[in-house]
Amino acid sequence: MQKIANIVVDCADPRLLAHFWSDVLGYPRLEYPEEMRRELLASGLTEDDLLARVVAEDPTGEGPRFYFQRVPEAKLGKNRVHVDVRSVPGRRAEPHEVDAEVERITALGATVLRKADDAWGPYTEYFYVLADPEGNEFCVC
């Protein structure tokens, strides 16, 4: 069975988004280890090159790995794929728990786009649609 290697995000500032998503997901903020950094610079890459690709990675290997790469063009329109962030692991969250997680994430730099309290058949969906610092939409549910 194949597994997803990375969730790749095109962006203007990979380090900013990698740090934002690391904070959202509780991952450590990663930097190149000094030995690797020296090796990459010795190979002809520049400091700017090192900032063009940055990851946010779960140290346990269980959560998704995000790979942020710099691209020249700006984001236009709505995402075709987005991430849903669970506010409480392992169970359905209460509305006040979702609200608290949204408050935590907006303090990190996200913007609330809308709050939803929708019914889907017999199920009530309570979630928020947010945008990361570069405008990529995601949900907190």
C-alpha positions as CSV (number, residue, x, y, z in Angstrom):
1,M,0.0,0.0,0.0
2,Q,1.3,3.4,-1.0
3,K,1.4,6.3,1.6
4,I,1.5,10.0,1.0
5,A,5.0,11.3,1.3
6,N,4.3,15.1,1.4
7,I,1.5,17.5,1.2
8,V,3.1,20.2,-1.0
9,V,2.2,23.8,-0.7
10,D,3.3,26.4,-3.3
11,C,3.9,29.7,-1.6
12,A,5.9,33.0,-1.5
13,D,7.6,32.4,1.9
14,P,8.2,28.7,2.7
15,R,9.8,29.4,6.1
16,L,7.0,31.5,7.3
17,L,4.4,28.9,6.3
18,A,6.4,26.0,7.6
19,H,6.7,27.7,11.0
20,F,3.0,28.6,11.0
21,W,1.9,25.0,10.3
22,S,4.5,23.6,12.7
23,D,2.9,25.7,15.4
24,V,-0.6,24.9,14.4
25,L,0.1,21.1,14.4
26,G,2.4,21.1,17.5
27,Y,5.5,20.1,15.4
28,P,8.9,21.5,16.3
29,R,10.1,24.3,14.0
30,L,12.7,22.8,11.8
31,E,15.9,24.4,10.4
32,Y,18.6,22.7,8.4
33,P,21.1,21.0,10.7
34,E,24.4,22.9,10.5
35,E,26.3,20.1,8.8
36,M,23.7,19.8,6.1
37,R,23.5,23.6,5.7
38,R,27.3,23.8,5.2
39,E,27.2,20.9,2.7
40,L,24.3,22.5,0.7
41,L,26.1,25.9,0.6
42,A,29.3,24.2,-0.5
43,S,27.5,22.6,-3.3
44,G,26.7,26.0,-4.8
45,L,23.3,26.7,-3.3
46,T,22.8,30.1,-1.7
47,E,21.2,31.1,1.6
48,D,18.1,32.2,-0.5
49,D,18.0,28.7,-2.1
50,L,17.8,27.2,1.4
51,L,14.8,29.3,2.2
52,A,13.0,28.2,-1.0
53,R,12.1,24.7,0.4
54,V,11.2,24.1,4.0
55,V,9.2,21.4,5.7
56,A,6.9,21.0,8.7
57,E,7.3,17.4,10.0
58,D,5.8,15.4,12.8
59,P,8.8,14.1,14.7
60,T,6.9,10.8,15.5
61,G,6.3,10.2,11.8
62,E,2.6,9.8,12.4
63,G,1.2,13.1,11.3
64,P,1.4,14.5,7.8
65,R,4.6,16.1,6.5
66,F,4.1,19.4,4.8
67,Y,6.6,20.6,2.1
68,F,6.5,24.3,1.3
69,Q,8.2,25.4,-1.9
70,R,8.6,29.0,-3.2
71,V,6.9,29.8,-6.5
72,P,6.9,33.1,-8.3
73,E,3.2,33.4,-8.9
74,A,0.7,34.4,-6.3
75,K,-2.2,32.3,-5.2
76,L,-5.4,33.0,-7.2
77,G,-8.8,31.7,-6.3
78,K,-10.0,29.0,-3.9
79,N,-7.9,26.0,-3.0
80,R,-8.9,22.8,-4.8
81,V,-7.6,20.8,-1.8
82,H,-7.5,21.9,1.8
83,V,-6.5,20.6,5.2
84,D,-9.0,20.0,8.0
85,V,-7.5,20.5,11.5
86,R,-9.1,18.5,14.2
87,S,-9.5,20.6,17.3
88,V,-9.7,17.6,19.7
89,P,-7.8,14.4,18.9
90,G,-9.8,11.1,19.0
91,R,-13.3,12.4,19.4
92,R,-15.9,14.8,18.1
93,A,-15.2,18.2,19.5
94,E,-17.7,20.4,21.3
95,P,-18.4,23.8,19.8
96,H,-16.5,25.6,22.6
97,E,-13.5,23.4,21.9
98,V,-13.5,24.3,18.2
99,D,-13.9,28.0,19.1
100,A,-10.9,27.7,21.5
101,E,-8.7,26.1,18.8
102,V,-9.7,28.8,16.3
103,E,-8.7,31.4,18.8
104,R,-5.3,29.7,19.3
105,I,-4.7,29.4,15.5
106,T,-5.7,33.0,14.7
107,A,-3.2,34.1,17.4
108,L,-0.6,32.3,15.3
109,G,-1.5,34.4,12.2
110,A,-4.5,32.7,10.6
111,T,-7.6,34.7,9.5
112,V,-11.2,33.5,10.0
113,L,-13.0,33.5,6.6
114,R,-16.3,32.1,7.9
115,K,-18.0,30.1,10.7
116,A,-20.3,27.3,9.7
117,D,-23.0,25.6,11.6
118,D,-24.4,23.5,8.8
119,A,-26.7,20.5,8.7
120,W,-25.7,17.6,6.4
121,G,-28.7,15.2,6.7
122,P,-29.1,14.3,10.3
123,Y,-25.6,15.5,11.2
124,T,-24.6,19.0,12.4
125,E,-21.3,20.2,11.1
126,Y,-19.7,22.9,13.3
127,F,-16.5,24.3,11.8
128,Y,-14.6,27.4,10.7
129,V,-12.9,28.1,7.4
130,L,-9.6,29.9,8.0
131,A,-6.8,31.1,5.8
132,D,-3.1,30.7,6.6
133,P,-0.8,33.8,6.4
134,E,-0.6,33.4,2.5
135,G,-4.4,32.9,2.1
136,N,-4.5,29.1,1.8
137,E,-7.9,27.9,3.1
138,F,-8.2,25.3,5.8
139,C,-10.9,24.2,8.2
140,V,-10.9,23.7,12.0
141,C,-13.5,21.1,12.9
